[in-house]
Amino acid sequence: MIFSFTGAQSTGKTTLLNHLHKCNGDYPFEFVPEVTRLVMRNYEMPINEKGDDLTQLLIMTEHVRNVFKHRADRIIRGTHMIFDRCVLDGIVYSVWLLKNGKISRECYNACSLIYKKLQDKYDVIFYTSPDDVKLVDDGERSIDKGFRNDILELFDVYMTGPRRVGAEIVELKGTVKERLETVKSTLAKHDIDIKI
């Protein structure tokens, strides 16, 4: 199965993933790191509200690669995949960049096509709620509150509206422990038992 985390910047995704990774080394999971920072570091591309056509095309291409490469790996090795971000993040940020004149309509159309082709490839997407999580500067993520609020509104559109992603969406709220309990109970529904 393919599981992914999604959500605006500074909503606790990395904290949860690090905890799961540390506690579940013996379980059949492969953890796939976030693609946005990979694009920034490997290609020296601007990200977040400074992104451009090339940034978004590279990010969406990495989402395609992740789904198809890791789908094959999953079948061969019998493992489950846990992604740090997915195509839902890609389309949300692409919409913001288009609305703010940072990417072209042609780039957006390509990103939208990739979103449509990948949206049903994930089994469960864990959405990290911004409630109870402070916006923290880690030197890479944006700390612009207006940008974050815009992104949160777009996540609402893509999780509840007619363009809703095809996967099961599970919202993670509360403390880290409460969020991990929700992850554990969701995985248990899919016959995957983990420690937390």
Legacy VTK file of the C-alpha trace (Angstrom):
# vtk DataFile Version 3.0
C-alpha trace
ASCII
DATASET POLYDATA
POINTS 196 float
0.000 0.000 0.000
1.037 3.597 -0.537
0.595 6.017 2.340
1.544 9.676 2.220
1.625 12.698 4.441
0.398 16.040 3.120
-0.245 19.525 4.424
1.029 23.077 4.512
4.501 23.914 5.711
5.176 23.604 9.450
2.212 21.355 10.307
4.174 18.497 11.886
4.736 16.064 8.993
8.481 15.650 9.524
8.091 15.156 13.280
5.593 12.322 12.731
7.603 10.700 9.968
10.799 10.800 12.004
9.009 9.148 14.912
7.501 6.442 12.702
10.821 5.802 11.004
12.659 5.491 14.319
10.085 3.225 15.950
9.335 0.897 13.057
12.636 -0.218 11.597
11.511 -3.861 11.689
8.240 -3.278 9.841
7.711 -3.624 6.088
7.843 0.103 5.312
9.972 2.086 2.957
10.109 5.784 3.794
10.368 8.131 0.809
11.639 11.646 1.598
10.005 14.898 0.565
10.525 15.919 -3.050
10.376 19.711 -2.640
13.552 20.008 -0.618
15.183 17.434 -2.877
14.460 19.712 -5.864
15.790 22.719 -3.967
19.007 20.973 -2.900
19.757 18.845 -5.970
18.818 21.403 -8.612
19.275 24.637 -6.626
15.722 25.662 -7.498
13.593 28.176 -5.590
10.702 26.616 -3.648
7.505 27.638 -1.857
6.243 31.089 -2.877
9.434 31.666 -4.895
8.834 28.622 -7.104
8.664 28.875 -10.879
7.805 26.719 -13.900
10.922 24.575 -13.621
10.469 24.106 -9.874
6.921 22.824 -10.263
7.686 20.610 -13.248
10.591 19.006 -11.369
8.480 18.509 -8.233
5.602 16.914 -10.138
8.031 14.704 -12.067
9.456 13.478 -8.756
5.924 12.585 -7.613
5.446 10.513 -10.783
8.801 8.812 -10.250
8.006 8.065 -6.618
4.636 6.477 -7.324
5.763 4.271 -10.178
9.236 3.378 -8.964
8.037 2.579 -5.495
4.946 0.762 -6.726
7.244 -1.682 -8.498
9.489 -1.936 -5.418
6.444 -2.568 -3.244
5.304 -5.467 -5.405
8.781 -7.021 -5.579
9.677 -6.642 -1.893
6.225 -6.806 -0.333
6.729 -3.500 1.477
4.434 -0.583 2.148
5.473 2.909 1.121
5.210 6.034 3.276
5.800 9.264 1.357
6.653 12.625 2.872
4.329 14.644 0.605
2.431 13.620 -2.497
0.861 14.953 -5.681
-1.828 16.710 -3.619
0.884 19.037 -2.272
2.161 19.552 -5.800
-1.174 20.704 -7.200
-2.017 22.915 -4.219
1.258 24.822 -4.493
0.907 24.944 -8.303
-2.519 26.602 -7.995
-1.107 29.214 -5.607
1.832 29.901 -7.929
-0.487 30.258 -10.937
-2.826 32.647 -9.085
0.145 34.755 -8.061
1.754 34.920 -11.508
4.739 32.746 -10.612
4.093 29.947 -13.116
2.624 29.906 -16.608
-0.748 28.458 -17.582
1.132 25.821 -19.626
3.083 24.721 -16.557
-0.082 24.610 -14.465
-1.831 22.514 -17.135
1.034 19.987 -17.053
0.898 19.885 -13.229
-2.878 19.458 -13.325
-2.577 16.551 -15.763
-0.073 14.815 -13.486
-2.392 15.392 -10.509
-5.306 13.809 -12.383
-3.202 10.791 -13.382
-1.760 10.195 -9.887
-4.552 11.207 -7.513
-5.954 7.686 -7.186
-2.574 5.940 -6.857
-2.330 6.558 -3.100
-4.238 4.387 -0.655
-4.271 6.729 2.351
-3.165 10.349 2.677
-2.569 11.693 6.179
-3.343 15.419 6.285
-1.544 17.214 9.103
-3.790 19.872 10.590
-2.139 23.236 11.339
-3.949 23.384 14.691
-1.608 23.103 17.687
1.509 23.513 15.492
3.518 26.735 15.410
4.996 28.148 12.214
8.724 27.597 12.768
11.643 28.792 10.638
13.939 25.879 9.765
15.937 27.879 7.233
14.165 26.291 4.244
10.391 26.482 4.666
8.429 29.678 4.229
7.332 31.433 7.416
5.005 33.869 5.632
1.664 33.517 7.460
-0.377 34.859 4.541
1.181 32.317 2.175
0.533 29.520 4.669
-3.116 30.559 5.107
-3.603 30.649 1.325
-2.122 27.135 1.069
-4.396 25.875 3.861
-7.460 27.198 2.017
-6.353 25.427 -1.161
-5.900 22.154 0.730
-9.525 22.500 1.877
-10.648 22.874 -1.744
-8.729 19.801 -2.889
-9.804 17.646 0.045
-13.515 18.453 0.003
-14.510 19.894 -3.378
-15.151 18.383 -6.806
-11.386 18.177 -7.471
-10.947 16.042 -4.354
-8.029 13.630 -4.377
-9.062 9.991 -4.909
-7.369 8.508 -1.826
-8.786 8.080 1.667
-7.869 11.237 3.605
-7.237 10.989 7.339
-6.820 14.241 9.244
-4.216 14.250 11.997
-4.968 16.623 14.887
-3.868 17.213 18.451
-0.573 16.376 20.095
2.140 14.311 18.444
0.996 11.321 20.506
-2.646 11.776 19.451
-1.625 12.100 15.818
0.487 8.956 16.027
-2.441 7.074 17.587
-4.593 8.101 14.606
-1.901 6.854 12.226
-1.653 3.587 14.164
-5.428 2.994 14.148
-5.644 3.831 10.430
-2.871 1.387 9.591
-4.543 -1.241 11.789
-7.674 -0.970 9.607
-5.405 -2.067 6.759
-3.981 -4.984 8.791
-0.684 -3.200 9.515
0.336 -3.239 13.168
2.947 -0.723 14.355
4.480 0.392 17.609
4.421 4.053 18.597
LINES 1 197
196 0 1 2 3 4 5 6 7 8 9 10 11 12 13 14 15 16 17 18 19 20 21 22 23 24 25 26 27 28 29 30 31 32 33 34 35 36 37 38 39 40 41 42 43 44 45 46 47 48 49 50 51 52 53 54 55 56 57 58 59 60 61 62 63 64 65 66 67 68 69 70 71 72 73 74 75 76 77 78 79 80 81 82 83 84 85 86 87 88 89 90 91 92 93 94 95 96 97 98 99 100 101 102 103 104 105 106 107 108 109 110 111 112 113 114 115 116 117 118 119 120 121 122 123 124 125 126 127 128 129 130 131 132 133 134 135 136 137 138 139 140 141 142 143 144 145 146 147 148 149 150 151 152 153 154 155 156 157 158 159 160 161 162 163 164 165 166 167 168 169 170 171 172 173 174 175 176 177 178 179 180 181 182 183 184 185 186 187 188 189 190 191 192 193 194 195
